[in-house]
Amino acid sequence: MRPTRKRVTKVVVSALSICFFVYTLVATFGYLTFTSQVAGNLLINYDPDDPYILVGRLGLALVIVFSFPLLALPCYNTLDNVLFPPEKWNFSYCRRAVILAVVGGIQFTIAVLVDDISVPLGIAGSTGYTSIAFILPSLFYLKLSPLPYKTKPKVGAMCLLALGTLFFLISTTVTLFDAIQSPAQPGGLSDLCNRSNLTNSSTAATFLPTPSWLSV
């Protein structure tokens, strides 16, 4: 098949629609099950010994394993090009290994110290998403467009930039305050890692019972 604009758009729209439907379905029923007690990582609300939940965790682990290289490679390439411009530095596998070790070490440290996955995901969403969707496109347009700043397109770009910056600040602040004010949940060794990996029903389980109105 020829990758025409119409076909690529159809594939992208279909994929995003499926993701939106699945995410909405999971979020809706997760909230209806646990209401205000739903955790940022929905899987830790359920019994970790449940075979269906184990399948869900396995699926999530596979998604992370296969998506990490797609996200890590651009990160390493960007850091290498910014810190060591190609016109001044030759490509070096040793330098790439050092960048990999430093970035991987920082990521591992965050994964060990932060026991709630919703915190890094919330910060990544409040900073990365707002930058990609609102701030950077506005800045690029304002920089590259030859139109005067008083024209409607430029004014719209500046409004979008202001809105994106506002979302950036409010979302990041709310996420950080929520993380600071959330009470710590003791779980021994599980406090050093993601609680969903080590917590079970025989220790300090974090899953919650299903409400009676959902029981059949």
N, C-alpha and C positions, 0 to 999 in steps of 0.2 A: 504494500500500500504506500502511496505517495503521501508524505507528511505535509499536507496542505494546511493552511491556516485554519480552515473550517474544521478539519478533522482533529487537529491538535486542540482546538478550543473545545470541541465536543468531548474529547477524552478528559481534559482538565476539569470541565464543568461536571462531568459524570463522576469523576473521582472525588471532587470536593463535595458533591451532593451526597455521595455514599458516606463519606467521613462525617459530614454534618448530621446525617440521619442517625448513624451509630452513636456518635458522641451525645446527641440530644437524648436518644433512647436510654443510654446508660446513666446519664446525669439525672434524667427525670425519675426513673425508677429507683436510683440510688437515694435521691432526696426523699421520695415518698416512703422509702423503707426506714430511713434513720432521721428524717427531718433535720432539725438543727444540730444533731449529733453526728452528721455525716463528716467524715474526715477528708482532708485534701486528697489523699490517696484512698479511693473508695475500697480498694481491695483489703485494707487493714480493718475495715469495719466487719468483715465476714470471718467466719471460722477458718483459720489457716489449714485445718485438716480436711476441709471440704474438697472432694476431688474436682468439682467444677471450678472452684476458686484456684486450685493448683493449675488447672488448664489455662485459666485466665492469666495467672502469673507467668506461666511458661510462654504464652503468647506475647505478653508485655516484654519479657526478657529477650525474646527473639527480635522483636521490633527494635529494641534498644541496641542489640548487638549488630544488626544489619544496617541501622541508620547512623550509628556512630561514625563509621568511616566516611560516609557522605558529608557529615557535618565537620569532621575533624580535618579532612584534607584541605578544604578551603581556608580553614582557620590557620593551619600550619603554613600554607602558601602565602597568605596575607601577612602573617607575622614575619616570615622570611623576607618578603619583598619590602616591607616597611622598615624593618630593622637593618636589613642588608640589601640595599638597592642593587638590582641586577647589573646596572651599568657600572657599578664600582666593585662588586663582589662576584666572584665565580661561585657556581653551584657547589655545595659541599654536603656530602652525606653525613659527615661528622656534625656539622652545624645543625642539620635537620634532626639528627638524633638528640642533640642537646635540647632543641626546642620541643621535641616530642616528650622528652623526660620531664622538662619543667612544666609544660602545660598539663601533661598527664598526671604529674604529681600534685598539682594544684587541684585538678578535678577529683582525684582520689581523696585528697584531704577534705574537700567539701563534702564528698559523698559519705565519708566516715563521720564527720562532725555534725552534719545536719541530718537529724533523724526524721524530718518530715519533708517529703518530696515536693509538697505543695509550695514550700518557701522558695527554692531555686526556680521552680517552674513559674511561680508568680513573678519573681524578679525578672526572669528572662522574658516573660510576656510583657511586663510593664515597660521594660527598656528596649528589648530587641524588636518587638512587634510594632510599638509606636514609632520607633525610629525608621523601620523599613516601610511601614504603611503611610506615615504622615510626615515625619520630619525630613528625612533624606530626599524623598521625591520633591517636596516643596523647595528645599535648598537647591537641588539640582536645577529645577526650573527657573528659580530666581537668578541663578548664576549663568545659565546658558541661554536663556531667552533674551533676544535683543529688544523686546518691547519695553516701553517706559514703565516705571513703577506705579504710575497712577492709572494704568489700564486695568480693565476688569480681570483679565487672567492673572496679572501680577498681584492684584489685591486679593483675589481668591486664593492664590498660593500663599500669601502672607497670613491670611486667616487660617488656612489649613495648618501652616507652621505653628501659629499660636495655639490652635486647638490641640495639635499633637504634643507640643511642649507641656500644655496644661495636663493632658492625659498622662504624660510621662511622669510628671512630678506627683500628681495625686495618686496614681496607681502604685508607684514605687513607695511612696510614704505610707499608704494604707497597708501594703504588703509587709513592710518592715515593722510597723506598729503592731499589726496582728501577730507577727511572729514573735515579737518581744513580749507581748501580753499573754500569749498562749501558755498555759501551765504545762510544765514538763511532766511527762508520764514516765514514772520509773519502770525500768524493765531490765536492770542488770546490764549485761553485755549489749542488749538490743538498743540501749541509749547511744551506743557508739556507732550504730549502723541504722539502716532502714528498719523500723520496727516490724514491718511486714515480713522480713526475712527470718527473724529469730523468735518472735513472740508466738506462743502457742497457747492452747486452752488450758494447759496444766500449769502455766506460770502466770505472768501478768498479761492476760489476753486483752487485746484492744478491740476485738470484734464485739458487736452488740447484738443482743437477741432480737429476733424479728418481732415486730409489733403484733399483738394478738389479732388486730383487724386484718392482717395479711395472712394469717394462718388459715389453712383450709381444713 
